[in-house]
Amino acid sequence: MLLRVARSTGICNGRRALHQAELEELYQFECHDRGWIPRKWAAVGRELARLPGVRRTKPWLNGQRITVYTIAPTDGDVVDLAAARRRA
């Protein structure tokens, strides 16, 4: 759900790196909008990093480590392949 929302809103154009705070804010907003009880970010971030097309890195910025997620754009070929498999 979070990846779909991030891609549809254009927040992750291309392979733009997103700071954890940006994704966490989007997650909190979506949970509030859908009436869900939000989970702690540590659990959400762990599962998010396991998804294909998402890469979590921890670079240094001004002497502090930050968490950054790079979300790859959806590939039309993969979607077409999945649709072809369903038809077969």
Secondary structure, DSSP 8 states (H G I E B T S, - for coil): -HHHHHHHHTTT-TT-EEEHHHHHHHHHHHHHHHT-----HHHHHHHHHHSTTEEEE--EETTEE--EEEE----HHHHHHHHHHHH-
